[in-house]
Amino acid sequence: MARYKAAGFGVPDEAEVRSWRASWPPLFKALMRAGLSDLQVYLEYGTPGGGRRLDALLLGATPDGTLALVVIELKQWQTCRILDKDRVMRSDGLVTAHPVHQVAAYRSFFQHWRPSKAPALDLRAVVMLHNATAEEGAVLRPGVPAVADIAVLTADDLSARPRACVMS
């Protein structure tokens, strides 16, 4: 919490702390199961300028040595109703940003913020619904080509047998 405060985010409220305690263990368990324990993991990563705070940012390298960055949006809720391309209503009635479009905006930041002479970057985005079933998560799977490559992982995906990974 001290780093959170030092980064200028203030004092986290009880709901935020509860969210961390519920979401971070499944994230780390999934990384360990996938053999990705050597990645750098940044939690509650604040982008330069302080405009955005990402749930998790993973940093590693592909087998050919290309820098790899994965932006992860963590969600604890299971079900929602799509209101439009940008918004969903959770089962508790709260209207919030569509997590796929939310993480796409974070990814876009890294695509456009980098200097033109920066090294090549393998940039990915993932929504992790660690409490949802595959059926519940399917509602959020993107049908729009611009975000079709964003994975929506559910508890079913996270408990499945790990596949070969292209990031180390």
C-alpha positions as CSV (number, residue, x, y, z in Angstrom):
1,M,0.0,0.0,0.0
2,A,2.9,2.3,0.6
3,R,3.9,2.2,-3.0
4,Y,0.3,2.8,-4.1
5,K,0.3,5.9,-2.0
6,A,3.7,7.0,-3.1
7,A,2.6,6.7,-6.8
8,G,0.0,9.4,-6.0
9,F,-3.1,7.2,-6.0
10,G,-4.0,8.1,-2.5
11,V,-5.1,5.6,0.2
12,P,-6.9,2.6,-1.3
13,D,-10.3,2.1,0.0
14,E,-11.5,-1.2,1.5
15,A,-13.1,-2.3,-1.8
16,E,-9.9,-1.8,-3.7
17,V,-7.9,-3.8,-1.1
18,R,-10.5,-6.6,-1.2
19,S,-10.3,-6.6,-5.0
20,W,-6.5,-7.0,-4.9
21,R,-6.8,-9.9,-2.4
22,A,-9.3,-11.6,-4.6
23,S,-7.7,-11.1,-8.0
24,W,-3.9,-11.2,-7.5
25,P,-3.7,-14.8,-6.2
26,P,-5.5,-16.3,-9.3
27,L,-3.3,-14.2,-11.6
28,F,-0.1,-15.5,-10.0
29,K,-1.4,-19.0,-9.9
30,A,-2.2,-18.8,-13.6
31,L,1.3,-17.5,-14.4
32,M,3.0,-20.2,-12.3
33,R,0.9,-23.0,-14.0
34,A,1.9,-21.6,-17.4
35,G,5.5,-21.6,-16.5
36,L,5.8,-17.8,-16.5
37,S,7.3,-17.3,-13.1
38,D,10.3,-15.4,-14.5
39,L,8.3,-12.5,-15.9
40,Q,8.4,-9.0,-14.4
41,V,4.9,-8.2,-13.0
42,Y,3.7,-4.7,-12.3
43,L,0.5,-4.4,-10.3
44,E,-1.6,-1.2,-10.3
45,Y,0.8,0.2,-12.9
46,G,0.4,3.9,-13.3
47,T,1.0,5.2,-16.8
48,P,3.2,8.2,-17.3
49,G,1.2,11.4,-16.8
50,G,-1.0,9.5,-14.2
51,G,-4.0,9.2,-16.6
52,R,-4.4,5.4,-16.2
53,R,-3.9,2.7,-13.7
54,L,-3.6,-0.8,-15.1
55,D,-4.4,-3.9,-13.0
56,A,-1.4,-5.8,-14.2
57,L,1.4,-5.4,-16.7
58,L,3.6,-8.3,-17.6
59,L,7.0,-7.8,-19.1
60,G,9.2,-10.5,-20.7
61,A,10.7,-11.7,-23.9
62,T,9.5,-13.9,-26.8
63,P,11.8,-16.9,-27.7
64,D,13.4,-14.7,-30.4
65,G,14.3,-12.0,-27.8
66,T,11.6,-9.5,-28.8
67,L,10.4,-7.5,-25.8
68,A,6.9,-8.7,-24.8
69,L,4.3,-6.7,-22.9
70,V,1.0,-8.0,-21.7
71,V,-1.7,-5.7,-20.3
72,I,-4.2,-7.5,-18.1
73,E,-7.5,-6.3,-16.8
74,L,-8.7,-8.3,-13.8
75,K,-12.4,-8.7,-13.1
76,Q,-14.0,-10.6,-10.3
77,W,-17.5,-10.5,-11.5
78,Q,-19.1,-13.4,-13.4
79,T,-22.0,-12.1,-15.5
80,C,-22.9,-8.9,-17.2
81,R,-25.2,-7.6,-19.9
82,I,-23.8,-5.8,-22.8
83,L,-25.3,-2.3,-23.1
84,D,-23.3,-1.1,-26.1
85,K,-19.7,-1.4,-27.5
86,D,-18.2,0.5,-24.6
87,R,-20.4,-0.3,-21.6
88,V,-21.7,-3.3,-19.7
89,M,-24.0,-3.7,-16.7
90,R,-22.8,-6.1,-14.1
91,S,-25.1,-8.5,-12.3
92,D,-25.1,-6.1,-9.3
93,G,-26.5,-3.3,-11.5
94,L,-23.3,-1.3,-11.8
95,V,-22.7,0.1,-15.3
96,T,-19.0,0.0,-16.1
97,A,-16.6,0.1,-19.0
98,H,-16.6,-3.0,-21.3
99,P,-13.4,-4.7,-20.1
100,V,-12.3,-5.6,-23.6
101,H,-12.5,-2.1,-24.7
102,Q,-10.9,-0.9,-21.5
103,V,-7.8,-3.1,-21.9
104,A,-7.7,-2.2,-25.6
105,A,-7.4,1.5,-24.6
106,Y,-4.5,0.6,-22.3
107,R,-2.8,-1.4,-25.1
108,S,-3.3,1.5,-27.4
109,F,-1.4,3.8,-25.0
110,F,1.7,1.5,-25.3
111,Q,1.3,1.3,-29.1
112,H,1.2,5.1,-29.5
113,W,3.3,6.3,-26.6
114,R,6.5,4.7,-27.6
115,P,9.2,6.6,-29.5
116,S,9.5,5.7,-33.2
117,K,13.0,4.3,-32.7
118,A,12.1,2.1,-29.8
119,P,12.9,-1.6,-30.1
120,A,10.3,-4.0,-31.5
121,L,7.5,-4.8,-29.0
122,D,5.2,-7.8,-28.9
123,L,2.1,-6.2,-27.3
124,R,-0.9,-8.1,-26.1
125,A,-4.0,-7.5,-24.0
126,V,-6.0,-9.9,-21.9
127,V,-9.2,-9.7,-19.7
128,M,-9.1,-12.2,-16.9
129,L,-12.5,-13.1,-15.4
130,H,-11.2,-15.6,-12.8
131,N,-14.7,-16.2,-11.2
132,A,-16.6,-16.7,-14.5
133,T,-17.3,-19.9,-16.5
134,A,-16.5,-20.1,-20.2
135,E,-20.1,-19.6,-20.9
136,E,-20.3,-16.4,-18.8
137,G,-17.1,-15.1,-20.3
138,A,-18.3,-15.8,-23.9
139,V,-20.6,-12.8,-23.6
140,L,-17.6,-10.5,-23.5
141,R,-15.6,-12.1,-26.3
142,P,-15.1,-9.4,-28.9
143,G,-16.8,-9.6,-32.2
144,V,-15.2,-6.4,-33.4
145,P,-12.1,-6.9,-35.6
146,A,-10.1,-4.2,-33.9
147,V,-10.1,-6.0,-30.6
148,A,-10.6,-9.6,-31.8
149,D,-7.1,-10.5,-30.7
150,I,-7.9,-9.7,-27.0
151,A,-8.3,-12.8,-25.0
152,V,-11.0,-13.2,-22.4
153,L,-9.9,-15.8,-20.0
154,T,-12.2,-17.4,-17.5
155,A,-11.8,-19.7,-14.5
156,D,-12.3,-22.6,-17.0
157,D,-9.4,-21.3,-19.1
158,L,-7.2,-20.8,-16.0
159,S,-7.8,-24.3,-14.7
160,A,-7.2,-26.0,-18.1
161,R,-4.0,-27.8,-18.9
162,P,-1.3,-25.2,-19.8
163,R,-0.4,-24.8,-23.5
164,A,3.0,-23.9,-24.9
165,C,3.7,-20.3,-24.3
166,V,5.6,-17.9,-26.6
167,M,6.8,-15.6,-23.9
168,S,9.5,-16.2,-21.3
